Amino acid sequence: MNRPDAPPAPLRLGGRPLHTVGPVRMYVCGITPYDVTHLGHASTFLWSDLAARVLRATGSKVELTRNVTDVDEALLAAARRSGEPYDLLASRQRFAFDVTMSALGVRLPDHEPTARRSVRQVIALAAALVDLGAAYVVGGTVYARAAAAAERAGVDEARALELSREFGDEPDDPAKEHPLDTPVWLGGREGDEVVWPSPWGPGRPGWHAQCAAMVLGAYGTVDLHLGGADLAYPHHAVEALLAETATGVVPFARAWLRPGVVSVDGAKMAKSTGNLVLVDQLLASTTPSAVRLLCLARRPEEHWEYSPALLEQAAATVEELHAAAGRPGSASGAAEVDAALLDGLDVPRALDAARGSGGPAARRAVELLGLR
């Protein structure tokens, strides 16, 4: 009888090992393709790339899905301002995003569902919630009863209302039974051109429902769900509530990885505030490896503030690692790098092991962190 291969070493997140029998099913909240890529975006996708690299390198198979939110109020508004069809704008920005990610060494996902191609799944999700009494219809809009999502996320009602307004969930909508209910299907309004037919009339999918439907369509449930820390509520909490309510399967995601928020001058980097550090501008003056390490040189959950000095430090560390890779060193150092990254993607600990041991350890860190 042949001796079976050793099982893959599990990635531990929140102190809990992510054991799987088949492939690790990863889902990443993707872009809304209406503007250029900034560091806040890149950070999430670099962390997802690192998680997938570590899992693959240490023996796991990975199946990665990254969605595209190409039906969105901000995208539609940007298309109206530019005077071009929204789908053309989305395609153009999506291509630019893919070029930037390729420059950073981010591997393409295995699956890339889009909101436009997932309308049927959202309608099915909305119909299931209505059938279960977990959603109601007013004027062609299907609202899910979602107030419980705030409690699940550990957010009090006052803060939940604030975040709901910030993310465009319109808590003051008089048609809602509760301010924190969320539209699964948005009934078309006068002048709307981007609508699809549904049992409740023409309309389009709601944001939180899009991700829930795309995960259910791709996997059913997911092993590792990634998205920025600022999406924990309402997006992730509502997404999970919708999926779990409709299917009865709990948990929707076995583990979550939410990279910390990137700030500039004390404010979160965001298109709405305009304080953007664009990835392509950085790549014009430094290496992709320096930008990668700029975003990854900490534990994933840590919030951080961009500065030119921090970028210079990342570039210097990359050079230091490459120099260390040329030194002799023991094979055990590479195992220390693996152990650090499997322990919650502890990059600082992995860097310490690589610089301290040199040789195989430094080469392993360069490989896994994508610092070619």
C-alpha positions in Angstrom: 0.0 0.0 0.0 1.3 3.4 -0.9 1.9 5.8 2.0 -0.5 8.8 1.6 1.0 12.3 1.3 1.1 14.4 4.5 -2.0 16.7 4.8 -1.4 20.3 3.9 -0.4 22.6 6.8 -3.5 24.7 7.8 -3.6 28.5 7.7 -4.6 29.7 11.2 -6.8 32.8 11.3 -8.0 34.2 14.6 -6.2 31.3 16.3 -8.3 28.7 14.5 -6.9 26.3 11.8 -8.6 26.4 8.4 -8.8 22.7 7.7 -10.4 21.6 4.4 -10.7 18.2 2.7 -11.0 19.6 -0.8 -9.8 22.9 -2.2 -9.8 26.0 0.0 -12.7 28.1 -1.4 -11.7 31.7 -1.2 -14.0 34.7 -2.1 -12.7 38.3 -2.4 -14.9 41.4 -2.5 -13.8 42.9 -5.8 -13.8 46.3 -7.4 -16.6 48.6 -8.4 -15.0 49.5 -11.8 -15.5 53.3 -12.2 -12.2 54.8 -11.2 -8.5 54.1 -10.9 -6.9 51.7 -8.4 -5.5 53.2 -5.2 -3.6 51.7 -2.3 -6.7 51.0 -0.3 -7.9 48.7 -3.0 -4.5 47.2 -3.7 -4.0 46.3 0.0 -7.0 43.9 0.0 -6.1 42.2 -3.2 -2.4 41.8 -2.2 -3.5 40.2 1.1 -5.8 37.8 -0.8 -2.9 37.0 -3.2 -0.6 36.4 -0.2 -3.1 34.1 1.5 -3.5 32.1 -1.7 0.3 31.9 -2.3 0.9 30.6 1.3 -1.9 28.0 1.0 -0.7 26.7 -2.3 3.0 26.7 -1.3 2.3 24.7 1.8 0.2 22.0 0.1 -3.4 23.2 -0.2 -5.3 23.5 -3.4 -7.0 26.9 -3.7 -10.0 28.0 -5.7 -10.2 31.8 -5.7 -13.3 33.8 -6.8 -13.1 37.6 -7.0 -16.3 39.5 -8.0 -16.8 42.6 -10.0 -19.6 45.0 -8.8 -20.5 46.3 -12.3 -24.1 47.3 -11.2 -23.8 50.1 -8.7 -25.1 53.6 -8.1 -21.6 55.2 -8.0 -20.7 53.5 -11.3 -24.0 54.6 -12.9 -23.5 58.1 -11.7 -19.9 58.2 -13.1 -21.1 56.9 -16.4 -23.7 59.7 -16.6 -21.1 62.3 -15.8 -18.8 61.0 -18.5 -21.6 60.5 -21.0 -20.7 56.9 -21.9 -22.5 53.7 -21.4 -22.0 52.3 -17.9 -21.0 48.9 -19.2 -18.3 50.5 -21.4 -17.0 52.5 -18.5 -16.9 49.3 -16.4 -15.1 47.3 -19.0 -12.5 50.0 -19.5 -11.8 50.4 -15.8 -11.8 46.7 -15.2 -9.1 46.3 -17.9 -7.0 49.1 -16.2 -7.4 47.3 -12.9 -6.2 44.0 -14.3 -3.2 45.7 -15.8 -2.3 47.2 -12.4 -2.8 43.9 -10.6 -0.7 42.1 -13.1 2.1 44.7 -12.6 1.9 43.9 -8.8 2.2 40.2 -9.4 -1.4 39.4 -8.3 -2.5 36.2 -9.8 -5.8 36.2 -11.8 -8.7 34.6 -9.9 -10.1 31.2 -11.0 -13.6 32.7 -11.2 -14.7 36.3 -11.7 -18.5 36.6 -11.6 -20.0 40.0 -12.3 -23.2 41.6 -10.9 -24.6 42.0 -14.4 -24.2 38.2 -15.0 -25.7 37.4 -11.6 -29.0 39.0 -11.8 -30.9 35.7 -12.0 -29.1 34.5 -8.8 -30.1 37.7 -7.0 -33.7 37.3 -8.1 -33.7 33.7 -6.8 -32.2 34.9 -3.5 -34.9 37.6 -3.1 -37.6 35.2 -4.0 -36.4 32.7 -1.3 -36.3 35.5 1.3 -39.8 36.6 0.5 -41.1 33.0 0.6 -39.5 32.6 4.0 -41.1 35.8 5.4 -37.6 37.3 5.8 -38.2 40.0 3.1 -41.2 42.1 1.9 -42.1 43.9 -1.2 -43.0 47.6 -1.4 -43.4 49.4 -4.7 -41.3 46.9 -6.7 -38.4 46.8 -4.2 -37.7 43.7 -2.1 -36.5 44.7 1.4 -34.8 42.1 3.6 -35.3 42.3 7.3 -31.7 42.9 8.2 -31.7 44.7 11.6 -30.1 41.6 13.2 -27.0 42.0 11.1 -25.8 44.9 13.3 -26.0 42.9 16.4 -24.1 40.0 14.7 -21.4 42.5 13.8 -21.2 43.9 17.3 -22.4 47.4 16.1 -24.9 49.4 18.2 -27.9 50.9 16.4 -26.7 54.5 16.4 -23.4 53.4 14.7 -25.3 51.0 12.4 -27.5 53.9 11.2 -24.4 56.1 10.6 -22.7 53.4 8.6 -25.8 52.6 6.7 -26.0 56.2 5.5 -22.3 56.2 4.7 -22.7 53.1 2.4 -25.9 54.3 0.7 -28.4 52.0 2.3 -30.8 54.9 2.9 -32.0 54.1 6.4 -34.5 57.1 6.1 -36.4 55.4 3.3 -40.1 55.6 4.5 -40.9 52.3 2.7 -38.8 50.3 5.1 -40.3 48.5 8.1 -37.0 49.1 10.0 -34.3 51.6 9.1 -31.7 48.9 8.9 -33.6 46.7 6.4 -31.8 46.4 3.1 -32.9 46.3 -0.5 -32.2 42.9 -2.1 -33.9 44.0 -5.3 -34.2 47.7 -6.1 -37.4 48.6 -8.0 -36.8 50.8 -11.0 -37.3 54.5 -10.6 -38.5 57.0 -13.2 -35.7 57.6 -15.7 -33.8 54.4 -14.8 -32.2 52.9 -17.9 -30.3 50.0 -16.3 -33.0 47.6 -15.2 -33.9 43.9 -15.6 -37.3 42.2 -15.4 -38.3 40.5 -12.2 -41.4 39.1 -10.5 -41.8 42.5 -8.8 -41.3 44.6 -11.8 -38.2 46.1 -13.5 -35.2 46.8 -11.3 -31.7 45.9 -10.4 -29.8 43.9 -7.7 -28.9 45.5 -4.3 -25.3 45.6 -3.4 -25.2 43.3 -0.4 -27.4 40.8 -2.2 -25.0 40.7 -5.1 -22.1 39.3 -3.1 -24.4 36.8 -1.3 -25.7 35.6 -4.6 -22.3 35.3 -6.2 -20.8 33.3 -3.3 -23.9 31.0 -3.3 -23.6 30.6 -7.1 -19.9 29.9 -7.0 -19.6 27.7 -3.9 -22.7 27.5 -1.7 -20.6 28.4 1.3 -17.1 29.7 1.5 -14.0 28.7 3.5 -12.3 32.1 3.5 -14.0 35.4 2.7 -11.8 38.5 2.2 -12.7 42.2 2.0 -11.6 45.4 3.6 -12.1 46.0 7.3 -14.4 48.9 6.5 -16.8 46.5 4.9 -17.5 44.5 8.1 -20.7 46.3 8.6 -23.0 46.7 6.8 -21.7 44.8 3.8 -20.3 41.6 5.2 -22.7 41.3 8.0 -25.8 41.7 5.8 -24.3 39.5 3.0 -23.9 36.7 5.5 -27.3 37.2 7.0 -29.0 37.1 3.6 -27.2 33.9 2.6 -27.7 32.1 5.9 -31.4 33.0 6.1 -32.1 31.9 2.5 -30.2 28.6 2.7 -30.4 27.7 6.3 -26.7 26.8 6.1 -24.6 28.3 8.9 -21.9 29.7 8.8 -21.9 31.3 5.4 -18.2 31.8 5.7 -16.0 29.6 7.9 -13.3 32.3 8.3 -13.0 36.0 7.4 -9.9 38.0 6.6 -10.4 41.8 6.6 -7.2 43.8 5.9 -6.9 47.0 7.8 -7.9 50.4 6.5 -5.3 52.5 4.7 -5.2 56.2 5.7 -3.6 59.4 4.5 -3.2 62.4 6.9 -5.5 60.7 9.4 -8.4 60.1 7.0 -9.4 56.8 5.4 -8.2 56.6 1.8 -11.4 56.8 -0.3 -12.7 58.1 -3.6 -15.3 60.1 -1.8 -12.7 62.1 0.1 -10.2 62.3 -2.8 -7.1 61.6 -0.7 -6.0 58.8 -3.0 -2.5 57.4 -3.5 -2.7 55.8 -6.9 -0.9 52.5 -7.5 0.1 53.4 -11.0 1.7 56.6 -9.8 3.8 54.7 -7.3 4.8 52.2 -9.9 6.2 55.0 -12.1 8.9 55.7 -9.5 9.5 52.5 -7.6 9.3 48.7 -8.0 6.3 46.4 -7.8 8.0 44.6 -4.9 8.3 47.8 -2.9 4.6 48.5 -3.3 3.7 44.9 -2.4 5.8 45.1 0.8 4.4 48.5 1.6 1.0 47.0 1.8 2.0 43.7 3.4 4.7 44.6 6.0 2.4 44.2 9.0 -0.3 41.8 10.3 -3.3 41.9 8.0 -5.8 43.3 10.5 -3.6 46.4 11.3 -4.8 49.8 10.1 -1.9 51.9 8.7 -1.1 55.3 7.3 0.7 55.8 4.1 3.7 58.1 3.9 6.6 58.3 1.3 9.0 57.4 4.1 7.1 54.1 4.6 7.5 53.3 0.9 11.2 54.0 1.0 11.5 51.7 4.0 9.7 49.0 2.1 12.0 49.4 -0.9 15.0 49.2 1.5 13.7 46.0 3.1 13.2 44.4 -0.3 16.9 45.1 -1.1 17.9 43.7 2.3 16.0 40.5 1.7 17.6 40.0 -1.7 21.0 40.5 -0.2 20.2 38.0 2.6 19.0 35.5 0.0 22.6 35.3 -1.3 24.0 34.4 2.1 24.4 30.8 3.3 21.8 29.7 5.9 20.2 26.7 7.4 17.1 25.0 5.8 15.2 25.3 9.1 14.9 29.1 8.5 12.6 28.5 5.6 10.3 26.4 7.9 10.2 29.4 10.3 9.0 31.6 7.5 6.3 29.1 6.6 5.2 28.8 10.2 5.0 32.6 10.7 2.9 33.1 7.5 0.6 30.1 8.4 0.0 31.8 11.8 -2.4 34.5 10.7 -0.1 35.7 7.9 2.3 37.2 10.4 4.6 39.0 7.9 6.7 40.9 10.4 7.7 37.6 12.1 8.4 36.0 8.7 10.6 39.0 7.7 12.5 38.7 11.0 13.2 35.0 10.3 14.3 35.7 6.8 16.7 38.5 7.7 18.0 36.6 10.7 18.7 33.3 8.9 19.4 34.4 5.4 19.8 31.9 2.6 16.8 29.5 2.2 14.7 31.6 4.7 15.2 34.8 2.8 14.6 33.1 -0.5 11.4 31.5 0.8 10.1 34.9 2.1 10.9 36.5 -1.3 9.0 33.7 -3.0 5.9 33.8 -0.8 5.7 37.5 -0.5 6.1 37.9 -4.3 9.2 40.1 -4.0 10.9 39.1 -7.2 
